[in-house]
Amino acid sequence: MNDLTDLNAMETEIELKDEERQPCEVWTRVMGYHRPVASFNIGKKGEYAERRFFREPGGGIAEGEDRRLRAHGSIRGD
């Protein structure tokens, strides 16, 4: 086999049957501790669905440190 044949063999798509899958459990921070979203009551699930996510410029990092981390690739500038 050559490299191209090996690459094509690796690109074979894996398909799972529904009974082989497992649910992904989502956790979030609530009132200072983490809980699975599935355990929320109906009101808390509604609040969770309405959340807005944002990124604060600099993320609370000092300006010089922000530039250093950006140059290092540790954080991205969006």
Summary of the structure (lengths in Angstrom):
residues: 78
radius of gyration: 21.6
end to end distance: 43.8
largest distance: 58.7
contacts: 103
relative contact order: 0.07
helix: 46%
strand: 10%
